[in-house]
């Protein structure tokens, strides 16, 4: 099947300008791109057809060969002319423009032919705080590494009295092109690393970077209720960009020190509450700490070890919570140690009296003994 005329495919006249050809191709590519028409075989064919037409007509040598000899002039299988170098502003540029329109842009500087512009890297700062500070929030200052312009070379990177020169590899564009078949691939210049300049005599103060590392002090506001692993972003305080690119951000990551009394679980707090054997048996009022002060409550008589009491609203009000969490007090009945002989005698007498009372004094023990007996029988 004979190929269609390239000008007809793009819908332009034979004397159309490069800009008109580029505009026509972008319109067709946007309309028929496979990502926009995933279920249409016809759109995919039209996209490939338009791409081939633009690839030929955007290159002056190929277009001249096509105008002279038709398809034979650009078909390598027919021995025609063409397939020379790709001119600036050719297929790769339009291809990049289209994908920028469809998917949201690309690296700055790529289409202008100038040096590539890069955003600075983000930085992370680990900040360790106490549980009390996390609960209430506070303001603090931190020192982070920063870069300032070199005062000796005034940011040029060149030794005083000298200046950077244009990179001979990329001609100051910061990018080089590599031709691979139909495609022209653009990449960062390996000689100047995208700056478009080289420095024959680097500044000794900054080693040719044009900047010197220093520390700077920042004020950080820690919100109340912040939790382990949460991050606070300080916009623009990361590493500076390259070739005029924007700086990155600084992320302050929170780490909470272990607490001697409380363990945090989200907005709730947990603590162990040791009580004496007598207090557990008789019940009564006990006093427990909270992050906002001490509180008292009454435990019933016969409280067993492991019993949990919930104090509502005595936890932490999280960053995104409308109300505070709870405090869970876990009872631990403490066995007395280092008893005197009189204390031991009194406990032996107590043990005898409770044994004579039967299961009503030790229901759990009686239940456990019955289960053991049943197991062996």
C-alpha positions in Angstrom: 0.0 0.0 0.0 1.4 3.4 -1.1 2.3 5.8 1.7 0.3 9.0 2.0 2.0 12.4 1.3 3.7 13.7 4.4 2.2 17.2 3.9 -1.2 15.8 3.4 -0.9 13.8 6.7 -0.1 16.9 8.7 -2.6 19.0 6.8 -0.1 21.7 5.7 1.0 23.2 2.4 4.4 22.3 0.8 5.7 25.8 1.6 4.6 25.7 5.2 7.1 27.1 7.8 8.8 24.9 10.4 6.6 26.4 13.1 3.4 25.6 11.1 4.6 22.0 10.6 5.5 21.7 14.3 2.1 23.2 15.4 0.2 20.8 13.0 2.1 17.8 14.4 1.5 18.7 18.0 -2.3 19.0 17.3 -2.5 15.6 15.7 -0.3 14.0 18.4 -2.4 15.4 21.2 -5.5 14.1 19.4 -4.3 10.6 18.5 -1.8 9.7 21.3 -2.3 6.1 22.4 -2.4 7.1 26.1 -5.5 9.2 25.3 -7.0 6.5 23.1 -6.0 3.2 24.7 -8.7 1.2 22.9 -8.4 2.7 19.4 -6.1 0.9 16.9 -6.9 3.6 14.3 -5.7 6.4 16.6 -2.4 4.6 17.2 -1.9 4.2 13.5 -2.6 7.9 12.9 -0.2 8.8 15.7 2.6 6.8 14.1 1.8 8.2 10.7 1.9 11.8 12.0 5.1 11.1 13.9 6.9 9.8 10.8 5.7 12.7 8.7 6.9 15.2 11.3 10.2 13.4 11.7 11.0 13.8 8.0 9.7 17.4 7.5 11.2 18.8 10.7 14.7 18.0 9.5 15.9 20.4 6.6 18.0 17.7 4.9 15.3 15.1 5.0 12.6 17.6 3.9 14.8 18.7 1.0 15.3 15.0 -0.1 11.6 14.3 0.3 10.7 17.4 -1.8 13.1 16.3 -4.5 12.5 12.6 -4.7 9.4 11.8 -2.6 9.3 8.8 -0.3 12.3 7.3 -2.2 14.5 10.2 -1.0 14.0 9.4 2.7 13.7 5.6 2.6 17.0 4.0 3.5 15.9 0.7 1.9 15.6 2.5 -1.5 19.1 4.1 -1.4 17.7 7.6 -1.3 19.3 10.6 0.3 18.7 11.9 3.8 19.0 10.5 7.3 21.6 13.1 8.2 21.9 14.9 11.5 18.9 16.2 13.3 18.4 19.9 13.4 17.7 21.8 16.6 14.0 22.2 17.1 13.3 18.9 15.3 11.4 15.8 16.3 12.8 15.4 19.8 11.9 19.0 20.7 8.3 18.6 19.5 8.1 15.1 21.1 9.1 16.6 24.4 6.7 19.5 24.0 3.8 17.1 23.5 4.5 14.9 26.4 5.0 18.0 28.5 1.5 19.1 27.6 0.0 15.7 28.2 1.8 14.7 31.4 2.7 18.0 33.0 6.0 19.3 31.7 9.6 18.2 32.0 13.0 19.6 32.9 13.3 23.3 32.6 15.7 24.5 29.9 15.3 21.4 27.7 13.4 23.1 24.9 15.1 26.5 25.1 18.5 24.9 24.3 20.0 26.4 27.5 21.6 24.7 30.4 19.4 22.3 32.4 17.9 23.8 35.5 17.7 21.4 38.5 15.7 21.7 41.8 17.8 21.4 44.9 17.7 18.2 47.0 15.5 17.9 50.0 17.2 17.6 53.4 16.1 15.7 56.6 16.8 16.8 60.1 16.1 14.4 63.0 14.8 16.2 66.1 14.4 14.3 69.4 11.9 15.7 71.9 10.3 14.6 75.1 6.8 13.2 75.4 5.7 16.3 77.4 7.0 18.6 74.5 5.2 16.5 72.0 1.9 16.7 73.9 2.0 20.5 74.5 4.0 21.7 71.5 6.8 24.3 71.6 9.0 26.6 69.5 12.7 25.7 69.0 15.7 26.6 66.9 17.8 24.2 64.9 21.1 24.5 63.1 21.3 23.0 59.6 23.9 23.0 56.8 23.5 25.6 54.2 25.3 27.0 51.2 26.3 30.6 50.7 27.8 32.3 47.6 31.6 32.3 47.7 32.8 35.8 48.6 36.2 35.3 46.9 34.9 34.5 43.4 31.4 36.1 43.9 29.7 32.8 43.0 31.4 32.3 39.6 33.6 29.5 40.7 36.5 30.9 38.8 39.8 32.1 40.3 39.8 36.0 40.8 41.0 37.6 37.6 39.7 34.7 35.4 36.2 33.8 34.3 34.3 30.6 33.2 34.4 29.8 29.5 31.8 28.3 27.2 31.8 24.5 27.2 33.3 23.3 23.8 31.3 20.1 23.9 27.8 21.5 24.1 28.5 25.0 22.9 27.1 26.5 26.1 23.7 24.7 25.9 24.4 22.3 28.8 23.0 19.4 26.7 24.1 17.2 23.8 22.1 15.3 21.3 22.7 11.7 20.2 21.1 10.3 17.1 19.8 6.8 17.3 17.9 5.8 14.2 14.7 7.8 13.9 15.2 9.3 17.4 17.3 12.1 18.7 18.1 11.7 22.4 19.0 14.7 24.4 21.1 14.3 27.6 23.1 16.4 30.0 26.6 17.4 28.7 29.2 15.1 30.4 31.8 17.8 30.1 30.1 20.7 32.0 27.4 18.6 33.7 24.6 20.8 32.4 26.0 24.2 33.3 27.1 25.2 29.8 30.4 26.5 31.3 33.8 25.1 32.2 36.2 26.7 34.7 39.8 26.5 33.5 41.2 27.9 36.8 38.9 27.1 39.8 38.6 29.4 42.8 40.7 27.9 45.6 38.3 29.0 48.3 35.3 27.1 47.0 37.1 24.6 44.7 35.2 25.9 41.7 31.7 25.3 43.1 30.9 29.0 43.6 29.5 28.4 47.1 30.7 27.6 50.6 29.1 25.4 53.1 28.0 27.0 56.4 25.4 26.4 59.1 22.3 28.4 59.5 19.8 28.7 62.4 16.1 28.2 61.7 13.1 28.6 64.0 10.8 25.6 64.0 7.3 25.5 65.5 6.4 22.0 66.9 2.6 21.7 67.1 1.0 20.1 70.1 0.1 16.4 69.7 2.8 15.6 67.2 3.8 11.9 67.1 6.8 9.7 66.4 7.9 9.8 62.7 5.8 12.9 61.7 7.6 15.5 59.6 7.5 19.2 59.5 8.4 20.8 56.1 10.4 24.0 56.0 9.9 25.2 52.4 13.0 26.4 50.5 15.5 25.5 53.2 17.0 22.4 51.5 20.0 22.4 49.2 20.1 25.2 46.6 19.2 24.4 43.0 21.6 24.2 40.1 21.8 26.7 37.3 19.2 29.0 38.9 16.8 26.2 39.9 14.7 26.4 43.0 16.0 25.1 46.4 14.7 21.9 47.9 12.8 21.7 51.2 13.9 20.8 54.7 12.0 18.1 56.5 12.2 18.0 60.3 11.5 14.4 61.4 10.2 14.0 65.0 11.5 11.3 67.3 10.1 11.0 70.9 12.4 9.9 73.7 11.2 7.0 75.8 9.3 8.1 78.9 9.9 6.7 82.4 6.2 6.4 83.2 4.1 6.5 80.1 3.9 4.6 76.8 2.1 6.3 73.9 -0.3 4.6 71.5 -1.6 7.2 69.1 -3.5 9.7 71.3 -3.8 7.3 74.2 -1.3 6.8 77.1 -0.6 3.7 79.1 1.1 3.2 82.4 1.7 0.5 85.0 0.3 1.3 88.5 1.9 -0.8 91.3 -0.3 -1.2 94.4 0.2 -3.1 97.6 -1.4 -6.4 98.4 -3.4 -4.8 101.1 -4.7 -2.0 98.8 -5.7 -4.5 96.2 -7.6 -6.5 98.8 -9.2 -3.7 100.6 -9.7 -1.1 97.8 -9.5 2.6 98.3 -8.3 5.8 96.8 -5.0 6.0 94.8 -3.2 8.8 93.1 -1.8 8.5 89.6 0.2 11.0 87.4 -0.9 12.4 84.1 0.8 14.8 81.8 -1.3 17.7 83.2 -0.8 16.8 86.9 -2.0 14.2 89.5 -5.5 12.7 89.7 -7.1 10.4 92.2 -9.7 7.7 91.8 -11.1 4.8 93.8 -10.3 1.1 93.1 -12.7 -1.5 94.3 -11.8 -4.1 96.9 -10.5 -7.4 95.5 -8.8 -5.7 92.5 -6.7 -8.3 90.7 -3.3 -7.8 89.1 -3.6 -6.9 85.4 -6.9 -5.0 85.9 -7.0 -1.9 83.7 -8.6 1.4 84.6 -9.5 4.0 82.0 -9.3 7.7 82.6 -11.0 9.5 79.8 -9.5 12.6 78.3 -6.2 12.2 80.2 -4.2 11.2 77.1 -2.9 13.5 74.3 -4.8 15.6 71.9 -3.3 14.7 68.5 -2.4 17.1 65.7 -5.6 16.2 63.8 -7.8 15.2 66.7 -10.7 17.2 68.1 -10.3 15.8 71.6 -7.7 14.2 73.8 -7.2 10.5 74.1 -7.4 8.4 77.3 -5.0 7.2 80.0 -5.0 3.5 80.7 -3.7 2.5 84.1 -2.7 -1.2 84.3 -2.7 -2.5 87.9 0.3 -4.5 89.1 -0.1 -6.0 92.6 3.3 -5.9 94.2 4.4 -8.9 96.3 6.1 -7.6 99.6 9.8 -8.5 100.0 12.3 -8.5 102.9 9.6 -9.3 105.5 10.3 -9.3 109.3 9.5 -12.4 111.3 6.4 -10.7 112.7 5.2 -9.9 109.2 5.8 -13.4 108.2 3.8 -14.8 111.2 0.9 -12.5 110.4 0.9 -13.6 106.8 0.9 -17.3 107.8 -2.0 -16.7 110.1 -3.8 -14.8 107.3 -3.1 -17.6 104.8 -4.6 -20.1 107.3 -7.7 -18.0 107.8 -8.3 -17.5 104.1 -7.8 -21.3 103.4 -10.4 -22.1 106.0 -12.8 -19.7 104.3 -12.7 -21.8 101.1 -13.2 -20.7 97.6 -15.0 -17.4 98.5 -11.7 -15.8 99.3 -9.7 -17.1 96.3 -12.2 -17.9 93.4 -9.5 -17.9 90.7 -7.3 -20.3 92.7 -10.3 -22.7 93.3 -11.2 -22.5 89.6 -7.6 -23.3 88.5 -7.3 -26.3 90.9 -10.6 -27.7 89.6 -9.3 -27.4 86.0 -6.0 -29.2 86.9 -7.9 -32.0 88.7 -10.2 -32.5 85.7 -7.2 -32.5 83.3 -5.4 -35.4 85.2 -8.6 -37.3 85.6 
